[in-house]
Amino acid sequence: MSAKSAINKEVFTPHDEKMLAAVQVKRRTKKKIPFLATGGQGDYMTFICLSVTNKKPSHVSITKVKQFEGSSTFIKRSQWTIDQLQQVNGIDSNKDCPEFDLTFENAFDQWVAGSAGDKCIFVQVLHHTCQRYSSARKPEFVNCQSKLLGGNSILHSAADSVTSAVQKASQALNERGERLGRAEERTAEMRNSAEQFAVTAHKLAMKHKC
C-alpha cells in the first residue's frame, strides 16, 4: 500500500472523509522550534493533504500529516478549512518547480515538494477544489502556471486523452464492424453465385442427359 493510500485509510476514512490529493513536502526554511517542543521524536516525513467530507454539505480541509521515523502510523498535525486559505504561491509562473507557499489566516509555510510534477498536480487539484467549494472569498493563486489554473491543464489533458482513446476505440470497432459487414456481404454474394452456378450446371447436365 502506498503512503497516500495509507494516509487516506488511517487519517481520513475513519472520519467519513476522502482524500482528494496529497503531496510529500519539506520545509524550504527551517522553522524555529523550542527545544522542549521537539520531544526527541527524530526525523519524519510531512504530507500536505486535501480532503472533503462525504456528508453534505461538504467541508474541505487542508491537513498536515506526519510519519515519524520508525513508525508505520500517520499522525494528523495542523488542519485548516479551505476558507482559511488566503494565498497559494507557485513561486514561478514560467517553469515547473517544486517550491510553493501556503498562507492561512494564522499560518505561513514555505514548502518544497518531492518533484515539480507532484507540486503541480497538488496545486491544480487544490485550485479546482477551491473554485468548487470555497465561499465567496476564494484564495489567491499567484505565480502559478496557467496550466494549473484551467485551460490546457493536466486534468483536462488527461480527460481529453481518455475521451480521444474512447473515440478511437469506438471508431476502430465501427470500422471493424463495417469490414465484417462487407465480408459477410461478399460471402453471401459468393454463396448465391455458387448456388446459381450449381443450379445452372445441374440444368445443363440434365439437358445433356436428355
N, C-alpha and C positions, 0 to 999 in steps of 0.2 A: 504494500500500500504506500502510495506517495505521501509526502509530508502534507500537501494540501488536502488530500482526501482524508488523512488522519485528523487534521485540524477541523475540517467540516464535521466529521463524525464525533469527535470528542468535545469540541467547544460550542458548535452552533446547533447541531441536530437535537441535543437534549433540551434546548430552549426553544424548540419549534422554529428554528431559523434555517435558512440555507445560505451558503457562502456563494457569492457571485464572482469574486475574484480575490486573489491573494498574491503578494509579491514579497520575496525574501529581501531584506534590506540590511544595510549597515549605516551607521551614522557617518556623515562626512566630517563632522567636527565632534570631538569628544565632549560629552556633557559632564559638567562638574557635579559629582555626586558625593554627598557627605560620607566620610569613612564608615560611620556606623550603619549607613543605609545599604551598604553593599552586601552585608550578610555572608560574605565569603562564598557565594554561590558559583563563582568561576565563570567560564565562558558560556555564551548562549547564542542561539540563533533567534533573529527577530523577523516576524512576518507582519505586514500591514494587510488586514483583511477587510473586505467589503461584504456585508451580509444584509439580508432582508427577512422580515418575519413572514411566516406562512399565512398567518391570520390577517384578515382585513380589519381596519385599514392598515396598510403596510407601513412598517417602520424600518428605516435603513440606518445601519450603524457602520462606523469605521473603527476597527478594533486592533490594538497592538497585542500580538500573541508572541510568547517566548517559549523556547525549549532549551533548558539548561543542559550543559554537558553531562553526559552520563545518565540522563533521564529520557524515558521514552514518551513522557506525557507533555502536553502543551498547556501552558498557563495563560489565561487572559489577564492582561495588564490594564492599560488605559483603554477607554472606549468613549467615542463621541457620536452624537447623532449627525446625520448628514446636514441638518440645518445649522450645526455649529461650525461646519467647514466654511471658511471665508475665502481662501485662495489656494489654488494649485499652481505651482510654478514649475514649468517644464524645463527651465534653465536655458535651453537653446532651441529656437524655433526653426533653425536652418539645417539641423542634422540630428540623427539619432544619438542619444546619450543616455547613460543610466541614472543620471542625477535628477532629483526632483525635491521640491519643498512642499510641505503641507502646513497651512496656517489655520488654526482654530481660534475660537473666541478666547481660549485660555492657554493655548499652547502653540509652539512653533518648532517644527522638526525639519532638519536637513538630511535627506537620505540619499544613498546610492544603491541601486538595485543590482542584482546579480548580473544582469545584462541589459543592454538598451532595449532589446525586444521584450523582456519581462516588464520593464517600466512602461513601455508604450502600450502594451495590452492592458495593464492595470489602469493607466490614466484614461485610456479610451473607454473602458467599461465604467470607470468612475464618472466620466463626463456624461455618458449615456444615462447612467442611473440618476445623476443629479437633474438632468433635463426631465426625467420621468417622475421622480419622487420629491424633489425639493419644493419647498413652499415658494411664495412669490419672490423671495430673495434668494437667488441662486449664487453659488460660489463663483468667483472669478478665476478663469483659466488663463494664465499669462505665459508667454514664451513657450507655447506648445505648437507643435507642427499641425498644420491644417488637417492632415490625415487622421489625427487623433480626435478632432472635434467635429467629425462629419465629413461629407463629401466622399472622396476616394479613401475610405478608411479600411482598416484591417478587417473589421467585422463585415463591412459591406462587400469588400473584395471576396471574403470567404463565402458570403451568401451568393454573390454573383457566380463564383466558381461552382458552387453546388448546383445552382439553377442551370448554368451552362452545361454541366455534366448530365443533368437530368434531361435537358432538351436534346443533347447529342445522343443520349441513350435511346430516347423516345424516337428520334429521327432514324437511328440505326435500326430499331425494331420495325418501324414503319417501312423502311426501305427493304428490310429482310422479308417483311410480310408481302410487300409488292413483288419481290423477286420470287418468293414461294408461290404467290398467286399466279404470276406469269408462267412459272414452271408447271403448275398444275394445269393451267390452260393449255400449254403446249403438249403436256402428257395426254390431256383429254382429246386434243386435236389428233395426235398421233394414234390414239386408241380408235377414234372414229374412222380415221383413214385406213387403219389396219382392218377394222371390221368391214368397211366398204370394199377394200381390196379382196378380203376373204369372200364376201358375198359375190363380187364380180367374178372372181376366179372360180367359185363354185358354179355359177351360171354358165360360164364358158366351158367348164368341164362337162356339164350336163348336156350342152349343145353338141360337143364333140361325141359324146356317147350316142346321141340320137343320130 
